[in-house]
């Protein structure tokens, strides 16, 4: 691949990595809120012991768990993009020699 092609791919990977990191920051804020909600619902379910409060806790926990899975997937994507960026940078250095 030509130097300009590597640079173009590097810019693309960099842009995607930047967007993914921004998305992670937003996701972390949302996840903190969902975890707090699930914790509050758990306490209410323990104190109240009603079927409705138990269901609300299960629902809140399910949402928090789903967000945790999304976060894990995004972290995997970020790691893949970082690897791709490193490989492209290595190729760029080899091209420069």
N, CA, C and O of each residue as an XYZ file, in Angstrom:
388
protein
N       0.849     -1.170      0.000
C       0.000      0.000      0.000
C       0.900      1.239      0.000
O       1.958      1.259      0.628
N       0.466      2.237     -0.697
C       1.250      3.465     -0.788
C       1.189      4.249      0.525
O       0.322      4.034      1.372
N       2.138      5.157      0.652
C       2.193      5.993      1.862
C       0.897      6.793      2.026
O       0.365      6.903      3.131
N       0.397      7.348      0.926
C      -0.841      8.135      1.027
C      -2.025      7.251      1.412
O      -2.923      7.695      2.128
N      -2.032      6.020      0.948
C      -3.106      5.089      1.333
C      -3.044      4.751      2.809
O      -4.071      4.685      3.485
N      -1.836      4.537      3.306
C      -1.667      4.258      4.735
C      -2.105      5.459      5.560
O      -2.797      5.306      6.567
N      -1.706      6.649      5.138
C      -2.089      7.862      5.865
C      -3.602      8.057      5.868
O      -4.183      8.463      6.874
N      -4.224      7.768      4.747
C      -5.683      7.905      4.649
C      -6.363      6.918      5.606
O      -7.289      7.292      6.326
N      -5.913      5.677      5.613
C      -6.485      4.671      6.521
C      -6.207      5.042      7.978
O      -7.048      4.828      8.851
N      -5.032      5.595      8.231
C      -4.676      6.009      9.583
C      -5.602      7.122     10.068
O      -6.048      7.103     11.215
N      -5.890      8.081      9.205
C      -6.835      9.155      9.568
C      -8.222      8.583      9.856
O      -8.890      8.990     10.806
N      -8.641      7.639      9.025
C      -9.950      7.018      9.216
C     -10.010      6.274     10.554
O     -10.974      6.426     11.305
N      -8.998      5.483     10.850
C      -8.965      4.743     12.110
C      -8.919      5.714     13.287
O      -9.586      5.502     14.300
N      -8.134      6.774     13.151
C      -8.050      7.773     14.213
C      -9.418      8.413     14.472
O      -9.818      8.576     15.625
N     -10.124      8.770     13.419
C     -11.452      9.380     13.569
C     -12.426      8.407     14.244
O     -13.187      8.794     15.130
N     -12.391      7.147     13.814
C     -13.265      6.141     14.406
C     -12.920      5.917     15.876
O     -13.812      5.741     16.706
N     -11.641      5.923     16.193
C     -11.193      5.744     17.569
C     -11.637      6.914     18.440
O     -12.059      6.722     19.580
N     -11.540      8.105     17.908
C     -11.965      9.299     18.643
C     -13.465      9.237     18.935
O     -13.895      9.526     20.052
N     -14.257      8.861     17.934
C     -15.709      8.755     18.132
C     -16.047      7.664     19.152
O     -16.941      7.835     19.982
N     -15.331      6.553     19.084
C     -15.589      5.455     20.020
C     -15.268      5.875     21.449
O     -15.996      5.525     22.378
N     -14.197      6.613     21.629
C     -13.847      7.080     22.979
C     -14.862      8.088     23.496
O     -15.175      8.095     24.687
N     -15.380      8.937     22.617
C     -16.427      9.870     23.019
C     -17.692      9.110     23.406
O     -18.351      9.440     24.392
N     -18.020      8.093     22.619
C     -19.183      7.264     22.915
C     -18.998      6.550     24.261
O     -19.955      6.413     25.024
N     -17.790      6.101     24.551
C     -17.504      5.435     25.817
C     -17.735      6.385     26.994
O     -18.270      5.978     28.025
N     -17.338      7.636     26.841
C     -17.542      8.611     27.917
C     -19.038      8.799     28.199
O     -19.453      8.855     29.356
N     -19.832      8.896     27.147
C     -21.283      9.048     27.306
C     -21.868      7.782     27.928
O     -22.697      7.850     28.836
N     -21.433      6.643     27.435
C     -21.929      5.367     27.929
C     -21.596      5.180     29.414
O     -22.408      4.652     30.173
N     -20.406      5.613     29.821
C     -20.018      5.510     31.228
C     -20.942      6.342     32.121
O     -21.316      5.903     33.208
N     -21.307      7.533     31.665
C     -22.227      8.370     32.428
C     -23.599      7.708     32.546
O     -24.201      7.678     33.620
N     -24.078      7.180     31.427
C     -25.383      6.522     31.428
C     -25.349      5.274     32.305
O     -26.299      4.990     33.034
N     -24.253      4.538     32.228
C     -24.149      3.310     33.002
C     -24.140      3.606     34.497
O     -24.757      2.883     35.279
N     -23.446      4.663     34.891
C     -23.418      5.031     36.309
C     -24.831      5.315     36.807
O     -25.196      4.922     37.915
N     -25.608      5.986     36.001
C     -26.988      6.292     36.379
C     -27.825      5.013     36.478
O     -28.602      4.848     37.419
N     -27.667      4.113     35.510
C     -28.438      2.868     35.536
C     -28.046      1.980     36.712
O     -28.903      1.335     37.315
N     -26.768      1.945     37.036
C     -26.316      1.152     38.187
C     -26.884      1.731     39.475
O     -27.315      0.988     40.357
N     -26.885      3.055     39.585
C     -27.488      3.699     40.765
C     -28.975      3.366     40.874
O     -29.480      3.058     41.953
N     -29.662      3.435     39.736
C     -31.092      3.103     39.728
C     -31.317      1.653     40.151
O     -32.230      1.365     40.924
N     -30.490      0.747     39.648
C     -30.625     -0.673     39.999
C     -30.347     -0.890     41.482
O     -31.030     -1.682     42.131
N     -29.357     -0.198     42.018
C     -29.054     -0.314     43.445
C     -30.211      0.214     44.297
O     -30.591     -0.398     45.295
N     -30.757      1.346     43.894
C     -31.902      1.906     44.622
C     -33.096      0.953     44.567
O     -33.780      0.744     45.569
N     -33.337      0.384     43.403
C     -34.460     -0.549     43.247
C     -34.236     -1.807     44.082
O     -35.187     -2.373     44.621
N     -32.987     -2.241     44.190
C     -32.677     -3.421     45.003
C     -33.000     -3.154     46.473
O     -33.603     -3.988     47.149
N     -32.594     -1.993     46.952
C     -32.870     -1.645     48.345
C     -34.379     -1.545     48.581
O     -34.891     -2.042     49.583
N     -35.085     -0.897     47.649
C     -36.545     -0.797     47.787
C     -37.190     -2.175     47.804
O     -38.130     -2.423     48.559
N     -36.668     -3.084     46.951
C     -37.233     -4.442     46.898
C     -36.972     -5.189     48.198
O     -37.819     -5.962     48.645
N     -35.827     -4.973     48.803
C     -35.524     -5.636     50.077
C     -36.412     -5.116     51.204
O     -36.888     -5.885     52.039
N     -36.628     -3.805     51.216
C     -37.424     -3.192     52.277
C     -38.909     -3.468     52.068
O     -39.617     -3.838     53.004
N     -39.368     -3.287     50.848
C     -40.800     -3.392     50.532
C     -41.263     -4.849     50.441
O     -42.338     -5.187     50.934
N     -40.476     -5.693     49.827
C     -40.776     -7.111     49.626
C     -42.041     -7.363     48.815
O     -42.622     -8.445     48.903
N     -42.472     -6.392     48.035
C     -43.654     -6.601     47.200
C     -43.225     -7.139     45.833
O     -42.099     -6.901     45.394
N     -44.120     -7.859     45.167
C     -43.795     -8.373     43.830
C     -43.468     -7.249     42.836
O     -42.612     -7.407     41.966
N     -44.161     -6.118     42.980
C     -43.913     -5.001     42.070
C     -42.506     -4.443     42.256
O     -41.812     -4.193     41.271
N     -42.077     -4.247     43.483
C     -40.735     -3.702     43.714
C     -39.665     -4.696     43.281
O     -38.607     -4.291     42.801
N     -39.923     -5.989     43.444
C     -38.970     -6.999     42.973
C     -38.864     -6.973     41.447
O     -37.774     -7.101     40.888
N     -39.998     -6.808     40.788
C     -40.000     -6.728     39.321
C     -39.266     -5.471     38.857
O     -38.511     -5.516     37.886
N     -39.484     -4.360     39.542
C     -38.787     -3.124     39.188
C     -37.277     -3.286     39.360
O     -36.496     -2.774     38.559
N     -36.877     -3.996     40.399
C     -35.452     -4.247     40.589
C     -34.897     -5.117     39.461
O     -33.827     -4.828     38.926
N     -35.606     -6.163     39.102
C     -35.144     -7.034     38.002
C     -35.016     -6.245     36.702
O     -34.045     -6.405     35.962
N     -36.000     -5.397     36.433
C     -35.964     -4.588     35.213
C     -34.775     -3.621     35.223
O     -34.056     -3.496     34.232
N     -34.580     -2.948     36.344
C     -33.471     -1.990     36.451
C     -32.137     -2.712     36.324
O     -31.221     -2.212     35.671
N     -32.020     -3.882     36.941
C     -30.775     -4.645     36.858
C     -30.541     -5.137     35.440
O     -29.403     -5.161     34.971
N     -31.599     -5.528     34.758
C     -31.482     -5.988     33.368
C     -30.950     -4.862     32.476
O     -30.111     -5.093     31.606
N     -31.445     -3.649     32.702
C     -30.962     -2.493     31.930
C     -29.486     -2.222     32.223
O     -28.705     -1.965     31.306
N     -29.111     -2.278     33.488
C     -27.708     -2.053     33.865
C     -26.809     -3.135     33.262
O     -25.709     -2.839     32.793
N     -27.270     -4.374     33.273
C     -26.488     -5.476     32.694
C     -26.326     -5.311     31.185
O     -25.258     -5.578     30.634
N     -27.389     -4.872     30.526
C     -27.315     -4.646     29.080
C     -26.321     -3.537     28.757
O     -25.568     -3.628     27.787
N     -26.327     -2.498     29.573
C     -25.387     -1.398     29.369
C     -23.955     -1.881     29.600
O     -23.043     -1.466     28.886
N     -23.752     -2.741     30.576
C     -22.417     -3.289     30.839
C     -21.938     -4.121     29.648
O     -20.759     -4.078     29.294
N     -22.839     -4.871     29.035
C     -22.459     -5.651     27.840
C     -22.108     -4.724     26.678
O     -21.158     -4.984     25.939
N     -22.867     -3.650     26.518
C     -22.569     -2.676     25.457
C     -21.210     -2.027     25.692
O     -20.448     -1.814     24.749
N     -20.913     -1.719     26.925
C     -19.632     -1.106     27.272
C     -18.479     -2.060     26.971
O     -17.454     -1.656     26.421
N     -18.657     -3.323     27.334
C     -17.619     -4.318     27.068
C     -17.380     -4.460     25.564
O     -16.238     -4.579     25.120
N     -18.440     -4.448     24.800
C     -18.312     -4.535     23.346
C     -17.589     -3.319     22.784
O     -16.747     -3.441     21.894
N     -17.921     -2.155     23.306
C     -17.266     -0.932     22.848
C     -15.784     -0.934     23.217
O     -14.949     -0.488     22.431
N     -15.455     -1.432     24.406
C     -14.045     -1.526     24.800
C     -13.277     -2.474     23.876
O     -12.114     -2.222     23.560
N     -13.912     -3.547     23.448
C     -13.287     -4.464     22.494
C     -13.048     -3.756     21.165
O     -11.991     -3.917     20.555
N     -14.016     -2.981     20.721
C     -13.870     -2.226     19.472
C     -12.737     -1.215     19.573
O     -11.964     -1.047     18.629
N     -12.638     -0.550     20.702
C     -11.571      0.428     20.910
C     -10.212     -0.269     20.871
O      -9.268      0.238     20.265
N     -10.116     -1.416     21.511
C      -8.853     -2.165     21.504
C      -8.493     -2.588     20.084
O      -7.326     -2.524     19.698
N      -9.479     -3.020     19.304
C      -9.234     -3.406     17.910
C      -8.756     -2.207     17.086
O      -7.830     -2.325     16.284
N      -9.389     -1.066     17.291
C      -8.984      0.134     16.565
C      -7.579      0.575     16.964
O      -6.803      1.015     16.116
N      -7.252      0.462     18.240
C      -5.902      0.830     18.686
C      -4.857     -0.092     18.059
O      -3.776      0.354     17.673
N      -5.190     -1.390     17.961
C      -4.268     -2.332     17.304
C      -4.088     -1.985     15.830
O      -2.973     -2.000     15.307
N      -5.195     -1.672     15.172
C      -5.128     -1.301     13.759
C      -4.303     -0.036     13.575
O      -3.516      0.068     12.634
N      -4.483      0.921     14.469
C      -3.723      2.164     14.399
C      -2.226      1.885     14.582
O      -1.393      2.432     13.858
N      -1.896      1.037     15.548
C      -0.493      0.686     15.774
C       0.115      0.006     14.547
O       1.249      0.297     14.168
N      -0.641     -0.897     13.933
C      -0.146     -1.588     12.743
C       0.084     -0.609     11.599
O       1.083     -0.697     10.885
N      -0.842      0.317     11.434
C      -0.690      1.311     10.367
C       0.502      2.223     10.629
O       1.237      2.574      9.706
N       0.688      2.603     11.880
C       1.848      3.434     12.215
C       3.147      2.672     11.943
O       4.115      3.242     11.439
N       3.158      1.388     12.280
C       4.350      0.567     11.986
C       4.602      0.520     10.480
O       5.742      0.641     10.032
N       3.551      0.347      9.717
C       3.700      0.294      8.252
C       4.180      1.624      7.717
O       4.972      1.669      6.776
N       3.706      2.710      8.310
C       4.119      4.035      7.877
C       5.609      4.257      8.145
O       6.311      4.851      7.326
N       6.079      3.782      9.281
C       7.491      3.899      9.613
C       8.325      3.080      8.630
O       9.374      3.542      8.181
N       7.882      1.888      8.296
C       8.607      1.040      7.345
C       8.625      1.699      5.977
O       9.643      1.655      5.286
N       7.517      2.311      5.575
C       7.448      3.018      4.279
C       8.422      4.182      4.227
O       8.971      4.494      3.170
N       8.637      4.828      5.378
C       9.485      6.019      5.426
C      10.965      5.697      5.289
O      11.765      6.588      5.001
N      11.334      4.465      5.487
C      12.745      4.090      5.439
C      13.251      3.964      4.043
O      14.424      3.653      3.837
